[in-house]
Amino acid sequence: MIMQPSLVMTVIGQDRPGLVESVARVVAQNGGNWLESRMSRLGGQFAGILRVEVPTGHEQRLTDALHALNAEGLTVVVHSDRAVQTGPARLTILEIVGQDRPGIVNQITHALAEHRVNVEELETECASAAMSGETLFKARAKLSIPESASAAEVRKRLEKIAEDLIVEISFEELTK
C-alpha cells in the first residue's frame, strides 16, 4: 500500500453554521481524506485541529484552497505531517481538579517538561462547583513518559505541586 502524504492544520474563525462544511468541502474537492480532528467552540470563536490525507503531489493545491477560506473569515494554518521518531514511552492519564487560579497549567506543564514528558492531549475547563458555586479548574491530559524518566518521580513532583496549589490529581498509567 502506498502511503499518501498527510497534512495537519489548525482552523479558527468566528463561529457560524457551515464553518466546518466549508473546510470539508475544500478537502473533498481536492481529493483529500479527512482522517481525524478535534474541534470546539471557545467563546465566540470556533477552533480546531485536523489531519487529512491528500494524493501525492496535491499538497500545495489543497493548501492554497484552504488558505482561500480566509475570504470567508476562516484562518487556516497548514503543516506537513512528518512523523518524529521517539523512543519507547509509557502512556499515562493525568486528571486535575481544584479551585481555579492563574498559573495551574504553567506549573504542571513546567514540571512535565523538566522530566521530558510529552503532553499528547490536553483538555481543560472551568466550571462552577455544585455546592459552593466557586470556579473549579478541571484538566485531563494524556501523557507520554519516556522510558528514561521515572514515572514515580514525575508523580511525586506533580503531587507536590497539587499540594501547593490545593488541587487534587490522579495519575494513572495505561496498560500497554
C-alpha contacts under 8 A as a table, 3 or more apart, distances in Angstrom:
res1	aa1	res2	aa2	distance
4	Q	53	E	6.26
4	Q	54	V	6.16
4	Q	55	P	5.73
4	Q	56	T	5.79
5	P	53	E	5.83
5	P	54	V	5.78
5	P	55	P	6.80
5	P	56	T	6.15
5	P	59	E	7.77
5	P	80	S	7.78
5	P	81	D	7.38
6	S	51	R	6.65
6	S	52	V	5.37
6	S	53	E	4.10
6	S	54	V	5.77
6	S	80	S	6.42
6	S	81	D	5.46
7	L	51	R	5.55
7	L	52	V	5.40
7	L	53	E	6.39
7	L	54	V	7.44
7	L	59	E	7.67
7	L	78	V	6.60
7	L	79	H	5.67
7	L	80	S	4.62
7	L	81	D	5.09
8	V	49	I	7.18
8	V	50	L	5.68
8	V	51	R	4.37
8	V	52	V	6.60
8	V	78	V	5.89
8	V	79	H	5.23
8	V	80	S	6.14
8	V	81	D	5.76
9	M	49	I	5.58
9	M	50	L	5.47
9	M	51	R	6.42
9	M	76	V	6.64
9	M	77	V	5.35
9	M	78	V	4.31
9	M	79	H	6.00
10	T	47	A	7.33
10	T	48	G	5.57
10	T	49	I	4.36
10	T	50	L	6.52
10	T	76	V	5.63
10	T	77	V	5.28
10	T	78	V	6.73
11	V	46	F	7.90
11	V	47	A	5.56
11	V	48	G	5.23
11	V	49	I	6.32
11	V	74	L	6.73
11	V	75	T	5.60
11	V	76	V	4.52
11	V	77	V	6.64
12	I	45	Q	6.77
12	I	46	F	5.53
12	I	47	A	4.32
12	I	48	G	6.52
12	I	74	L	5.78
12	I	75	T	5.33
12	I	76	V	6.71
13	G	45	Q	5.56
13	G	46	F	5.47
13	G	47	A	6.72
13	G	73	G	5.94
13	G	74	L	4.59
13	G	75	T	6.20
14	Q	44	G	6.15
14	Q	45	Q	4.56
14	Q	46	F	6.01
14	Q	73	G	7.07
14	Q	74	L	7.49
15	D	19	L	7.21
15	D	41	R	6.87
15	D	44	G	5.81
15	D	45	Q	4.93
15	D	46	F	4.82
16	R	19	L	5.97
17	P	20	V	7.94
18	G	21	E	4.99
18	G	22	S	6.18
19	L	22	S	5.34
19	L	23	V	6.90
19	L	74	L	7.92
20	V	23	V	5.30
20	V	24	A	6.20
21	E	24	A	4.91
21	E	25	R	5.85
22	S	25	R	5.17
22	S	26	V	6.39
22	S	69	L	7.81
23	V	26	V	5.29
23	V	27	V	6.23
23	V	66	L	7.07
23	V	69	L	7.89
24	A	27	V	5.10
24	A	28	A	6.10
24	A	34	W	7.61
25	R	28	A	5.18
25	R	29	Q	5.98
26	V	29	Q	5.10
26	V	30	N	6.24
26	V	62	L	7.40
26	V	65	A	6.54
26	V	66	L	6.55
27	V	30	N	5.38
27	V	31	G	6.51
27	V	32	G	4.86
27	V	33	N	6.95
27	V	34	W	7.32
27	V	52	V	7.75
27	V	62	L	6.81
27	V	66	L	7.86
28	A	31	G	5.18
28	A	32	G	5.25
28	A	33	N	6.79
29	Q	32	G	7.42
30	N	54	V	7.82
30	N	58	H	7.44
30	N	61	R	7.32
30	N	62	L	5.74
31	G	54	V	6.27
31	G	55	P	6.58
32	G	52	V	6.19
32	G	53	E	5.48
32	G	54	V	4.40
32	G	55	P	6.82
32	G	62	L	7.85
33	N	52	V	5.35
33	N	53	E	4.98
33	N	54	V	6.37
34	W	50	L	7.74
34	W	51	R	6.49
34	W	52	V	4.51
34	W	53	E	6.57
35	L	50	L	7.61
35	L	51	R	5.64
35	L	52	V	5.18
35	L	53	E	6.75
36	E	50	L	5.68
36	E	51	R	5.43
36	E	52	V	7.16
37	S	48	G	7.10
37	S	49	I	5.61
37	S	50	L	4.02
37	S	51	R	6.31
38	R	48	G	5.54
38	R	49	I	5.47
38	R	50	L	6.40
39	M	46	F	7.38
39	M	47	A	5.74
39	M	48	G	3.93
39	M	49	I	6.32
40	S	46	F	5.80
40	S	47	A	5.63
40	S	48	G	6.22
41	R	44	G	6.83
41	R	45	Q	5.74
41	R	46	F	4.29
41	R	47	A	6.25
42	L	45	Q	5.37
42	L	46	F	6.01
42	L	47	A	7.03
43	G	46	F	7.92
54	V	58	H	6.41
54	V	59	E	6.35
54	V	62	L	7.96
55	P	58	H	5.57
55	P	59	E	7.36
56	T	59	E	7.01
57	G	60	Q	7.47
58	H	61	R	5.28
58	H	62	L	6.23
59	E	62	L	5.33
59	E	63	T	6.07
60	Q	63	T	4.92
60	Q	64	D	6.02
61	R	64	D	5.24
61	R	65	A	6.24
62	L	65	A	5.08
62	L	66	L	6.13
63	T	66	L	5.14
63	T	67	H	6.20
63	T	78	V	6.59
64	D	67	H	5.10
64	D	68	A	6.29
65	A	68	A	5.09
65	A	69	L	7.04
66	L	69	L	5.46
66	L	70	N	7.90
66	L	76	V	6.44
67	H	70	N	5.78
67	H	75	T	7.17
67	H	76	V	5.90
67	H	77	V	7.66
68	A	71	A	6.07
69	L	72	E	5.22
69	L	73	G	6.82
69	L	74	L	5.54
69	L	75	T	7.06
69	L	76	V	7.54
70	N	73	G	5.01
70	N	74	L	4.72
70	N	75	T	5.34
70	N	76	V	7.34
71	A	74	L	7.20
87	G	146	P	6.87
87	G	147	E	7.62
88	P	146	P	6.12
88	P	147	E	5.84
89	A	144	S	5.72
89	A	145	I	5.17
89	A	146	P	4.17
89	A	147	E	5.11
90	R	143	L	7.99
90	R	144	S	5.54
90	R	145	I	5.10
90	R	146	P	6.41
90	R	147	E	6.85
90	R	173	E	7.15
90	R	174	L	7.38
90	R	176	K	7.73
91	L	142	K	6.90
91	L	143	L	5.59
91	L	144	S	4.70
91	L	145	I	6.35
91	L	173	E	6.05
91	L	174	L	5.51
91	L	175	T	7.81
91	L	176	K	7.97
92	T	142	K	5.82
92	T	143	L	5.03
92	T	144	S	6.38
92	T	145	I	7.32
92	T	171	F	6.86
92	T	172	E	5.48
92	T	173	E	4.16
92	T	174	L	5.36
93	I	140	R	7.06
93	I	141	A	5.71
93	I	142	K	4.75
93	I	143	L	6.12
93	I	170	S	7.85
93	I	171	F	5.84
93	I	172	E	5.19
93	I	173	E	6.35
93	I	174	L	7.13
94	L	139	A	7.88
94	L	140	R	5.66
94	L	141	A	5.10
94	L	142	K	6.46
94	L	143	L	7.23
94	L	169	I	6.95
94	L	170	S	5.70
94	L	171	F	4.69
94	L	172	E	6.56
95	E	138	K	7.44
95	E	139	A	5.55
95	E	140	R	4.46
95	E	141	A	6.46
95	E	169	I	5.40
95	E	170	S	5.14
95	E	171	F	6.65
96	I	137	F	7.60
96	I	138	K	5.52
96	I	139	A	5.01
96	I	140	R	6.51
96	I	167	V	6.71
96	I	168	E	5.64
96	I	169	I	4.47
96	I	170	S	6.68
97	V	136	L	6.80
97	V	137	F	5.62
97	V	138	K	4.57
97	V	139	A	6.64
97	V	167	V	5.65
97	V	168	E	5.26
97	V	169	I	6.53
98	G	136	L	5.44
98	G	137	F	5.38
98	G	138	K	6.80
98	G	166	I	6.65
98	G	167	V	4.15
98	G	168	E	6.06
99	Q	134	E	7.15
99	Q	135	T	6.05
99	Q	136	L	4.54
99	Q	137	F	5.78
99	Q	166	I	7.55
99	Q	167	V	6.80
100	D	104	I	7.87
100	D	126	C	7.19
100	D	135	T	5.73
100	D	136	L	5.08
100	D	137	F	4.66
101	R	104	I	6.59
101	R	137	F	7.87
103	G	106	N	5.04
103	G	107	Q	6.08
104	I	107	Q	5.38
104	I	108	I	6.26
104	I	165	L	7.48
105	V	108	I	5.28
105	V	109	T	5.95
106	N	109	T	5.37
106	N	110	H	5.90
107	Q	110	H	5.17
107	Q	111	A	6.35
107	Q	161	I	7.37
108	I	111	A	5.31
108	I	112	L	6.35
108	I	158	L	6.82
108	I	161	I	7.25
109	T	112	L	4.93
109	T	113	A	6.05
110	H	113	A	5.13
110	H	114	E	6.25
111	A	114	E	5.12
111	A	115	H	6.69
111	A	154	V	7.77
111	A	157	R	6.97
111	A	158	L	7.13
112	L	115	H	5.32
112	L	116	R	6.32
112	L	117	V	5.07
112	L	118	N	7.39
112	L	154	V	7.15
113	A	116	R	4.76
113	A	117	V	5.58
113	A	118	N	7.26
114	E	117	V	7.59
115	H	149	A	6.31
115	H	154	V	6.79
116	R	145	I	7.28
116	R	146	P	7.08
116	R	149	A	7.44
117	V	143	L	6.62
117	V	144	S	5.76
117	V	145	I	4.78
117	V	146	P	6.48
118	N	143	L	5.71
118	N	144	S	5.04
118	N	145	I	6.57
119	V	122	L	6.91
119	V	141	A	6.80
119	V	142	K	6.18
119	V	143	L	4.76
119	V	144	S	6.47
120	E	141	A	7.36
120	E	142	K	5.47
120	E	143	L	5.60
120	E	144	S	6.73
121	E	141	A	5.37
121	E	142	K	4.99
121	E	143	L	7.18
122	L	139	A	7.15
122	L	140	R	5.87
122	L	141	A	4.39
122	L	142	K	6.59
123	E	139	A	5.61
123	E	140	R	5.34
123	E	141	A	6.38
124	T	137	F	7.36
124	T	138	K	5.59
124	T	139	A	4.27
124	T	140	R	6.52
125	E	137	F	6.00
125	E	138	K	5.38
125	E	139	A	6.55
126	C	135	T	6.28
126	C	136	L	5.44
126	C	137	F	4.62
126	C	138	K	6.18
127	A	135	T	5.55
127	A	136	L	5.25
127	A	137	F	6.67
127	A	138	K	7.75
128	S	133	G	5.07
128	S	134	E	5.56
128	S	135	T	4.67
128	S	136	L	5.89
129	A	132	S	5.68
129	A	133	G	4.68
129	A	134	E	5.30
129	A	135	T	6.03
129	A	136	L	5.88
130	A	133	G	5.98
145	I	149	A	6.59
145	I	151	A	6.96
146	P	149	A	5.47
147	E	150	S	7.42
149	A	153	E	7.86
149	A	154	V	7.84
150	S	153	E	5.16
150	S	154	V	6.36
151	A	154	V	5.03
151	A	155	R	6.09
152	A	155	R	5.07
152	A	156	K	6.08
153	E	156	K	4.98
153	E	157	R	6.13
154	V	157	R	5.21
154	V	158	L	6.21
155	R	158	L	5.13
155	R	159	E	6.04
155	R	171	F	6.92
156	K	159	E	5.12
156	K	160	K	6.29
157	R	160	K	5.20
157	R	161	I	6.44
158	L	161	I	5.08
158	L	162	A	6.07
158	L	169	I	7.91
159	E	162	A	4.92
159	E	163	E	6.12
159	E	169	I	7.10
160	K	163	E	5.11
160	K	164	D	6.31
161	I	164	D	5.05
161	I	165	L	6.06
162	A	165	L	5.11
162	A	166	I	5.62
162	A	167	V	4.93
162	A	168	E	6.10
162	A	169	I	6.60
163	E	166	I	5.00
163	E	167	V	6.53
163	E	168	E	7.86
164	D	167	V	7.97
